[in-house]
Amino acid sequence: MVVKFFPIGIIHSPFHSLAGMPIQPTSKSSAEGYVEIFEPYRAGLRDLDGFSHVILLYHLHKVTRMDLQVTPFLDDQPRGVFATRAPTRPNPIGLSITRLKRIEGGKLYLGNIDILDGTPLLDIKPYVPEMDQPQDVKIGWLESTKERLVEQESDDRFQ
């Protein structure tokens, strides 16, 4: 089976290199940016301005390999890629929850960007805590490293 996706827009951010980028939107080094939605998809933005946060799904277009075992940024031992958020995945799809500041024309102005400039956007979904924030959550191996999450930046291990 072949699955094809087509970008609905382009993500713009101050991050032009993979090294030194924030590893999650909650990082201290995350920044403001914007998404330019292509004209044929702009009608889909209707009513989105009532939400404070959006979920962005995007293609990790600079990923050049796939690894089933990775050493994540917050650890020093190999983990299964599906137990991490590493970019070198079988299907390089990224997900970020960002603050929606405003919409002007076909541009969504966002806070808390952790995405490489020029990244193709695949989809946008509104963030709804009652749907997207489960209770009784366990975070596996990350439990012992979660305090480092806001400080950790990307390096060159996934290039």
PyMOL CGO cylinders between C-alpha atoms (Angstrom):
from pymol import cmd
from pymol.cgo import CYLINDER

trace = [
    CYLINDER, 0.00, 0.00, 0.00, 1.25, 3.49, -0.84, 0.3, 1, 1, 1, 1, 1, 1,
    CYLINDER, 1.25, 3.49, -0.84, 0.07, 6.49, 1.15, 0.3, 1, 1, 1, 1, 1, 1,
    CYLINDER, 0.07, 6.49, 1.15, 0.57, 9.97, -0.29, 0.3, 1, 1, 1, 1, 1, 1,
    CYLINDER, 0.57, 9.97, -0.29, 0.30, 13.28, 1.50, 0.3, 1, 1, 1, 1, 1, 1,
    CYLINDER, 0.30, 13.28, 1.50, 0.47, 16.76, 0.03, 0.3, 1, 1, 1, 1, 1, 1,
    CYLINDER, 0.47, 16.76, 0.03, 1.47, 19.83, 2.06, 0.3, 1, 1, 1, 1, 1, 1,
    CYLINDER, 1.47, 19.83, 2.06, -1.26, 22.32, 2.92, 0.3, 1, 1, 1, 1, 1, 1,
    CYLINDER, -1.26, 22.32, 2.92, 1.29, 24.97, 3.86, 0.3, 1, 1, 1, 1, 1, 1,
    CYLINDER, 1.29, 24.97, 3.86, 4.83, 25.79, 4.95, 0.3, 1, 1, 1, 1, 1, 1,
    CYLINDER, 4.83, 25.79, 4.95, 6.05, 26.39, 8.50, 0.3, 1, 1, 1, 1, 1, 1,
    CYLINDER, 6.05, 26.39, 8.50, 8.35, 29.38, 9.04, 0.3, 1, 1, 1, 1, 1, 1,
    CYLINDER, 8.35, 29.38, 9.04, 10.56, 29.62, 12.11, 0.3, 1, 1, 1, 1, 1, 1,
    CYLINDER, 10.56, 29.62, 12.11, 13.87, 31.13, 13.21, 0.3, 1, 1, 1, 1, 1, 1,
    CYLINDER, 13.87, 31.13, 13.21, 15.44, 27.65, 13.20, 0.3, 1, 1, 1, 1, 1, 1,
    CYLINDER, 15.44, 27.65, 13.20, 17.50, 27.11, 10.05, 0.3, 1, 1, 1, 1, 1, 1,
    CYLINDER, 17.50, 27.11, 10.05, 19.70, 24.28, 11.35, 0.3, 1, 1, 1, 1, 1, 1,
    CYLINDER, 19.70, 24.28, 11.35, 18.81, 21.07, 13.15, 0.3, 1, 1, 1, 1, 1, 1,
    CYLINDER, 18.81, 21.07, 13.15, 21.58, 21.56, 15.72, 0.3, 1, 1, 1, 1, 1, 1,
    CYLINDER, 21.58, 21.56, 15.72, 20.57, 23.88, 18.55, 0.3, 1, 1, 1, 1, 1, 1,
    CYLINDER, 20.57, 23.88, 18.55, 16.81, 23.67, 17.93, 0.3, 1, 1, 1, 1, 1, 1,
    CYLINDER, 16.81, 23.67, 17.93, 14.43, 23.07, 20.83, 0.3, 1, 1, 1, 1, 1, 1,
    CYLINDER, 14.43, 23.07, 20.83, 13.38, 19.42, 21.07, 0.3, 1, 1, 1, 1, 1, 1,
    CYLINDER, 13.38, 19.42, 21.07, 9.79, 20.18, 22.13, 0.3, 1, 1, 1, 1, 1, 1,
    CYLINDER, 9.79, 20.18, 22.13, 7.45, 23.21, 22.02, 0.3, 1, 1, 1, 1, 1, 1,
    CYLINDER, 7.45, 23.21, 22.02, 7.67, 23.52, 25.83, 0.3, 1, 1, 1, 1, 1, 1,
    CYLINDER, 7.67, 23.52, 25.83, 11.42, 24.18, 25.67, 0.3, 1, 1, 1, 1, 1, 1,
    CYLINDER, 11.42, 24.18, 25.67, 12.86, 27.49, 26.86, 0.3, 1, 1, 1, 1, 1, 1,
    CYLINDER, 12.86, 27.49, 26.86, 14.39, 27.94, 23.40, 0.3, 1, 1, 1, 1, 1, 1,
    CYLINDER, 14.39, 27.94, 23.40, 11.11, 27.53, 21.48, 0.3, 1, 1, 1, 1, 1, 1,
    CYLINDER, 11.11, 27.53, 21.48, 10.19, 30.65, 19.53, 0.3, 1, 1, 1, 1, 1, 1,
    CYLINDER, 10.19, 30.65, 19.53, 7.53, 32.46, 17.59, 0.3, 1, 1, 1, 1, 1, 1,
    CYLINDER, 7.53, 32.46, 17.59, 6.86, 31.61, 13.98, 0.3, 1, 1, 1, 1, 1, 1,
    CYLINDER, 6.86, 31.61, 13.98, 4.09, 31.34, 11.47, 0.3, 1, 1, 1, 1, 1, 1,
    CYLINDER, 4.09, 31.34, 11.47, 2.47, 28.94, 9.06, 0.3, 1, 1, 1, 1, 1, 1,
    CYLINDER, 2.47, 28.94, 9.06, 1.62, 30.02, 5.54, 0.3, 1, 1, 1, 1, 1, 1,
    CYLINDER, 1.62, 30.02, 5.54, -1.42, 28.06, 4.37, 0.3, 1, 1, 1, 1, 1, 1,
    CYLINDER, -1.42, 28.06, 4.37, -1.65, 27.52, 0.61, 0.3, 1, 1, 1, 1, 1, 1,
    CYLINDER, -1.65, 27.52, 0.61, -4.59, 29.25, -1.07, 0.3, 1, 1, 1, 1, 1, 1,
    CYLINDER, -4.59, 29.25, -1.07, -6.65, 26.12, -1.89, 0.3, 1, 1, 1, 1, 1, 1,
    CYLINDER, -6.65, 26.12, -1.89, -6.79, 25.21, 1.84, 0.3, 1, 1, 1, 1, 1, 1,
    CYLINDER, -6.79, 25.21, 1.84, -7.47, 28.61, 3.43, 0.3, 1, 1, 1, 1, 1, 1,
    CYLINDER, -7.47, 28.61, 3.43, -11.23, 28.11, 3.67, 0.3, 1, 1, 1, 1, 1, 1,
    CYLINDER, -11.23, 28.11, 3.67, -10.44, 25.35, 6.18, 0.3, 1, 1, 1, 1, 1, 1,
    CYLINDER, -10.44, 25.35, 6.18, -9.18, 27.97, 8.64, 0.3, 1, 1, 1, 1, 1, 1,
    CYLINDER, -9.18, 27.97, 8.64, -12.72, 29.15, 9.33, 0.3, 1, 1, 1, 1, 1, 1,
    CYLINDER, -12.72, 29.15, 9.33, -13.54, 29.12, 13.08, 0.3, 1, 1, 1, 1, 1, 1,
    CYLINDER, -13.54, 29.12, 13.08, -9.97, 28.17, 14.07, 0.3, 1, 1, 1, 1, 1, 1,
    CYLINDER, -9.97, 28.17, 14.07, -9.38, 31.63, 15.57, 0.3, 1, 1, 1, 1, 1, 1,
    CYLINDER, -9.38, 31.63, 15.57, -11.48, 30.67, 18.61, 0.3, 1, 1, 1, 1, 1, 1,
    CYLINDER, -11.48, 30.67, 18.61, -8.80, 28.21, 19.80, 0.3, 1, 1, 1, 1, 1, 1,
    CYLINDER, -8.80, 28.21, 19.80, -5.74, 29.13, 21.86, 0.3, 1, 1, 1, 1, 1, 1,
    CYLINDER, -5.74, 29.13, 21.86, -3.63, 26.16, 20.71, 0.3, 1, 1, 1, 1, 1, 1,
    CYLINDER, -3.63, 26.16, 20.71, -3.34, 24.03, 17.60, 0.3, 1, 1, 1, 1, 1, 1,
    CYLINDER, -3.34, 24.03, 17.60, -1.78, 20.67, 16.84, 0.3, 1, 1, 1, 1, 1, 1,
    CYLINDER, -1.78, 20.67, 16.84, 0.50, 20.78, 13.81, 0.3, 1, 1, 1, 1, 1, 1,
    CYLINDER, 0.50, 20.78, 13.81, 1.29, 17.60, 11.89, 0.3, 1, 1, 1, 1, 1, 1,
    CYLINDER, 1.29, 17.60, 11.89, 4.21, 17.98, 9.52, 0.3, 1, 1, 1, 1, 1, 1,
    CYLINDER, 4.21, 17.98, 9.52, 6.71, 16.14, 7.36, 0.3, 1, 1, 1, 1, 1, 1,
    CYLINDER, 6.71, 16.14, 7.36, 10.23, 15.98, 8.83, 0.3, 1, 1, 1, 1, 1, 1,
    CYLINDER, 10.23, 15.98, 8.83, 11.67, 16.79, 5.40, 0.3, 1, 1, 1, 1, 1, 1,
    CYLINDER, 11.67, 16.79, 5.40, 15.34, 16.82, 6.42, 0.3, 1, 1, 1, 1, 1, 1,
    CYLINDER, 15.34, 16.82, 6.42, 15.32, 13.28, 7.79, 0.3, 1, 1, 1, 1, 1, 1,
    CYLINDER, 15.32, 13.28, 7.79, 17.52, 11.12, 5.58, 0.3, 1, 1, 1, 1, 1, 1,
    CYLINDER, 17.52, 11.12, 5.58, 17.47, 7.81, 7.41, 0.3, 1, 1, 1, 1, 1, 1,
    CYLINDER, 17.47, 7.81, 7.41, 15.33, 5.51, 9.51, 0.3, 1, 1, 1, 1, 1, 1,
    CYLINDER, 15.33, 5.51, 9.51, 16.49, 4.00, 12.81, 0.3, 1, 1, 1, 1, 1, 1,
    CYLINDER, 16.49, 4.00, 12.81, 14.48, 1.55, 14.89, 0.3, 1, 1, 1, 1, 1, 1,
    CYLINDER, 14.48, 1.55, 14.89, 16.86, 2.00, 17.83, 0.3, 1, 1, 1, 1, 1, 1,
    CYLINDER, 16.86, 2.00, 17.83, 17.95, 5.53, 18.80, 0.3, 1, 1, 1, 1, 1, 1,
    CYLINDER, 17.95, 5.53, 18.80, 19.70, 7.27, 21.65, 0.3, 1, 1, 1, 1, 1, 1,
    CYLINDER, 19.70, 7.27, 21.65, 17.29, 10.12, 22.42, 0.3, 1, 1, 1, 1, 1, 1,
    CYLINDER, 17.29, 10.12, 22.42, 18.34, 13.61, 23.46, 0.3, 1, 1, 1, 1, 1, 1,
    CYLINDER, 18.34, 13.61, 23.46, 17.28, 13.04, 27.07, 0.3, 1, 1, 1, 1, 1, 1,
    CYLINDER, 17.28, 13.04, 27.07, 19.08, 9.72, 27.55, 0.3, 1, 1, 1, 1, 1, 1,
    CYLINDER, 19.08, 9.72, 27.55, 22.42, 8.01, 27.01, 0.3, 1, 1, 1, 1, 1, 1,
    CYLINDER, 22.42, 8.01, 27.01, 21.19, 4.55, 26.13, 0.3, 1, 1, 1, 1, 1, 1,
    CYLINDER, 21.19, 4.55, 26.13, 19.47, 3.21, 23.00, 0.3, 1, 1, 1, 1, 1, 1,
    CYLINDER, 19.47, 3.21, 23.00, 15.66, 3.04, 23.00, 0.3, 1, 1, 1, 1, 1, 1,
    CYLINDER, 15.66, 3.04, 23.00, 13.11, 1.77, 20.51, 0.3, 1, 1, 1, 1, 1, 1,
    CYLINDER, 13.11, 1.77, 20.51, 12.20, 4.66, 18.20, 0.3, 1, 1, 1, 1, 1, 1,
    CYLINDER, 12.20, 4.66, 18.20, 8.50, 4.25, 19.03, 0.3, 1, 1, 1, 1, 1, 1,
    CYLINDER, 8.50, 4.25, 19.03, 9.32, 4.94, 22.71, 0.3, 1, 1, 1, 1, 1, 1,
    CYLINDER, 9.32, 4.94, 22.71, 10.89, 8.27, 21.70, 0.3, 1, 1, 1, 1, 1, 1,
    CYLINDER, 10.89, 8.27, 21.70, 10.12, 11.37, 19.72, 0.3, 1, 1, 1, 1, 1, 1,
    CYLINDER, 10.12, 11.37, 19.72, 13.24, 11.00, 17.58, 0.3, 1, 1, 1, 1, 1, 1,
    CYLINDER, 13.24, 11.00, 17.58, 12.84, 12.16, 13.97, 0.3, 1, 1, 1, 1, 1, 1,
    CYLINDER, 12.84, 12.16, 13.97, 14.51, 9.17, 12.28, 0.3, 1, 1, 1, 1, 1, 1,
    CYLINDER, 14.51, 9.17, 12.28, 11.29, 7.18, 12.09, 0.3, 1, 1, 1, 1, 1, 1,
    CYLINDER, 11.29, 7.18, 12.09, 9.84, 4.86, 9.42, 0.3, 1, 1, 1, 1, 1, 1,
    CYLINDER, 9.84, 4.86, 9.42, 7.40, 7.67, 8.53, 0.3, 1, 1, 1, 1, 1, 1,
    CYLINDER, 7.40, 7.67, 8.53, 9.02, 11.00, 9.44, 0.3, 1, 1, 1, 1, 1, 1,
    CYLINDER, 9.02, 11.00, 9.44, 5.93, 12.78, 10.73, 0.3, 1, 1, 1, 1, 1, 1,
    CYLINDER, 5.93, 12.78, 10.73, 6.25, 15.45, 13.40, 0.3, 1, 1, 1, 1, 1, 1,
    CYLINDER, 6.25, 15.45, 13.40, 3.65, 16.71, 15.86, 0.3, 1, 1, 1, 1, 1, 1,
    CYLINDER, 3.65, 16.71, 15.86, 3.74, 19.93, 17.88, 0.3, 1, 1, 1, 1, 1, 1,
    CYLINDER, 3.74, 19.93, 17.88, 1.17, 21.67, 20.03, 0.3, 1, 1, 1, 1, 1, 1,
    CYLINDER, 1.17, 21.67, 20.03, 1.67, 25.41, 19.59, 0.3, 1, 1, 1, 1, 1, 1,
    CYLINDER, 1.67, 25.41, 19.59, -0.01, 28.57, 20.83, 0.3, 1, 1, 1, 1, 1, 1,
    CYLINDER, -0.01, 28.57, 20.83, -2.23, 30.20, 18.19, 0.3, 1, 1, 1, 1, 1, 1,
    CYLINDER, -2.23, 30.20, 18.19, -1.70, 33.95, 18.55, 0.3, 1, 1, 1, 1, 1, 1,
    CYLINDER, -1.70, 33.95, 18.55, -3.72, 35.15, 15.57, 0.3, 1, 1, 1, 1, 1, 1,
    CYLINDER, -3.72, 35.15, 15.57, -4.75, 34.43, 12.01, 0.3, 1, 1, 1, 1, 1, 1,
    CYLINDER, -4.75, 34.43, 12.01, -4.24, 37.02, 9.29, 0.3, 1, 1, 1, 1, 1, 1,
    CYLINDER, -4.24, 37.02, 9.29, -5.25, 36.05, 5.79, 0.3, 1, 1, 1, 1, 1, 1,
    CYLINDER, -5.25, 36.05, 5.79, -3.63, 32.70, 5.14, 0.3, 1, 1, 1, 1, 1, 1,
    CYLINDER, -3.63, 32.70, 5.14, -1.06, 32.99, 7.94, 0.3, 1, 1, 1, 1, 1, 1,
    CYLINDER, -1.06, 32.99, 7.94, -1.27, 31.50, 11.41, 0.3, 1, 1, 1, 1, 1, 1,
    CYLINDER, -1.27, 31.50, 11.41, 1.01, 33.31, 13.86, 0.3, 1, 1, 1, 1, 1, 1,
    CYLINDER, 1.01, 33.31, 13.86, 2.22, 30.92, 16.52, 0.3, 1, 1, 1, 1, 1, 1,
    CYLINDER, 2.22, 30.92, 16.52, 4.14, 30.76, 19.76, 0.3, 1, 1, 1, 1, 1, 1,
    CYLINDER, 4.14, 30.76, 19.76, 6.16, 27.82, 21.06, 0.3, 1, 1, 1, 1, 1, 1,
    CYLINDER, 6.16, 27.82, 21.06, 7.55, 26.70, 17.69, 0.3, 1, 1, 1, 1, 1, 1,
    CYLINDER, 7.55, 26.70, 17.69, 10.12, 23.88, 17.76, 0.3, 1, 1, 1, 1, 1, 1,
    CYLINDER, 10.12, 23.88, 17.76, 10.12, 23.22, 14.01, 0.3, 1, 1, 1, 1, 1, 1,
    CYLINDER, 10.12, 23.22, 14.01, 12.73, 23.73, 11.31, 0.3, 1, 1, 1, 1, 1, 1,
    CYLINDER, 12.73, 23.73, 11.31, 12.09, 26.63, 8.92, 0.3, 1, 1, 1, 1, 1, 1,
    CYLINDER, 12.09, 26.63, 8.92, 10.60, 25.50, 5.61, 0.3, 1, 1, 1, 1, 1, 1,
    CYLINDER, 10.60, 25.50, 5.61, 8.95, 22.37, 7.00, 0.3, 1, 1, 1, 1, 1, 1,
    CYLINDER, 8.95, 22.37, 7.00, 5.93, 21.17, 4.97, 0.3, 1, 1, 1, 1, 1, 1,
    CYLINDER, 5.93, 21.17, 4.97, 2.68, 21.26, 6.97, 0.3, 1, 1, 1, 1, 1, 1,
    CYLINDER, 2.68, 21.26, 6.97, 0.39, 18.25, 6.52, 0.3, 1, 1, 1, 1, 1, 1,
    CYLINDER, 0.39, 18.25, 6.52, -2.53, 19.09, 8.81, 0.3, 1, 1, 1, 1, 1, 1,
    CYLINDER, -2.53, 19.09, 8.81, -3.83, 21.32, 11.61, 0.3, 1, 1, 1, 1, 1, 1,
    CYLINDER, -3.83, 21.32, 11.61, -6.13, 20.22, 14.40, 0.3, 1, 1, 1, 1, 1, 1,
    CYLINDER, -6.13, 20.22, 14.40, -7.52, 22.29, 17.27, 0.3, 1, 1, 1, 1, 1, 1,
    CYLINDER, -7.52, 22.29, 17.27, -6.12, 21.39, 20.67, 0.3, 1, 1, 1, 1, 1, 1,
    CYLINDER, -6.12, 21.39, 20.67, -8.93, 20.47, 23.10, 0.3, 1, 1, 1, 1, 1, 1,
    CYLINDER, -8.93, 20.47, 23.10, -7.76, 19.53, 26.62, 0.3, 1, 1, 1, 1, 1, 1,
    CYLINDER, -7.76, 19.53, 26.62, -10.79, 17.32, 27.26, 0.3, 1, 1, 1, 1, 1, 1,
    CYLINDER, -10.79, 17.32, 27.26, -9.86, 15.26, 24.18, 0.3, 1, 1, 1, 1, 1, 1,
    CYLINDER, -9.86, 15.26, 24.18, -6.08, 15.59, 24.10, 0.3, 1, 1, 1, 1, 1, 1,
    CYLINDER, -6.08, 15.59, 24.10, -5.05, 15.47, 27.76, 0.3, 1, 1, 1, 1, 1, 1,
    CYLINDER, -5.05, 15.47, 27.76, -5.61, 11.97, 29.17, 0.3, 1, 1, 1, 1, 1, 1,
    CYLINDER, -5.61, 11.97, 29.17, -5.57, 11.27, 32.90, 0.3, 1, 1, 1, 1, 1, 1,
    CYLINDER, -5.57, 11.27, 32.90, -3.40, 8.72, 34.77, 0.3, 1, 1, 1, 1, 1, 1,
    CYLINDER, -3.40, 8.72, 34.77, -0.48, 9.14, 32.35, 0.3, 1, 1, 1, 1, 1, 1,
    CYLINDER, -0.48, 9.14, 32.35, 2.77, 7.16, 32.64, 0.3, 1, 1, 1, 1, 1, 1,
    CYLINDER, 2.77, 7.16, 32.64, 5.84, 8.37, 30.73, 0.3, 1, 1, 1, 1, 1, 1,
    CYLINDER, 5.84, 8.37, 30.73, 8.12, 5.34, 30.92, 0.3, 1, 1, 1, 1, 1, 1,
    CYLINDER, 8.12, 5.34, 30.92, 11.88, 5.95, 30.75, 0.3, 1, 1, 1, 1, 1, 1,
    CYLINDER, 11.88, 5.95, 30.75, 11.31, 9.73, 30.50, 0.3, 1, 1, 1, 1, 1, 1,
    CYLINDER, 11.31, 9.73, 30.50, 10.15, 9.90, 34.12, 0.3, 1, 1, 1, 1, 1, 1,
    CYLINDER, 10.15, 9.90, 34.12, 13.75, 10.24, 35.32, 0.3, 1, 1, 1, 1, 1, 1,
    CYLINDER, 13.75, 10.24, 35.32, 14.69, 12.91, 32.75, 0.3, 1, 1, 1, 1, 1, 1,
    CYLINDER, 14.69, 12.91, 32.75, 11.59, 15.09, 32.43, 0.3, 1, 1, 1, 1, 1, 1,
    CYLINDER, 11.59, 15.09, 32.43, 13.12, 17.96, 34.44, 0.3, 1, 1, 1, 1, 1, 1,
    CYLINDER, 13.12, 17.96, 34.44, 15.72, 18.40, 31.65, 0.3, 1, 1, 1, 1, 1, 1,
    CYLINDER, 15.72, 18.40, 31.65, 13.07, 18.75, 28.93, 0.3, 1, 1, 1, 1, 1, 1,
    CYLINDER, 13.07, 18.75, 28.93, 12.87, 22.56, 28.97, 0.3, 1, 1, 1, 1, 1, 1,
    CYLINDER, 12.87, 22.56, 28.97, 16.67, 22.97, 28.78, 0.3, 1, 1, 1, 1, 1, 1,
    CYLINDER, 16.67, 22.97, 28.78, 17.62, 20.30, 26.23, 0.3, 1, 1, 1, 1, 1, 1,
    CYLINDER, 17.62, 20.30, 26.23, 18.32, 21.37, 22.64, 0.3, 1, 1, 1, 1, 1, 1,
    CYLINDER, 18.32, 21.37, 22.64, 18.87, 19.35, 19.51, 0.3, 1, 1, 1, 1, 1, 1,
    CYLINDER, 18.87, 19.35, 19.51, 22.33, 18.31, 18.41, 0.3, 1, 1, 1, 1, 1, 1,
    CYLINDER, 22.33, 18.31, 18.41, 23.56, 16.54, 15.28, 0.3, 1, 1, 1, 1, 1, 1,
    CYLINDER, 23.56, 16.54, 15.28, 22.76, 12.94, 16.29, 0.3, 1, 1, 1, 1, 1, 1,
    CYLINDER, 22.76, 12.94, 16.29, 19.80, 12.63, 13.87, 0.3, 1, 1, 1, 1, 1, 1,
    CYLINDER, 19.80, 12.63, 13.87, 21.35, 14.34, 10.84, 0.3, 1, 1, 1, 1, 1, 1,
]
cmd.load_cgo(trace, "trace")
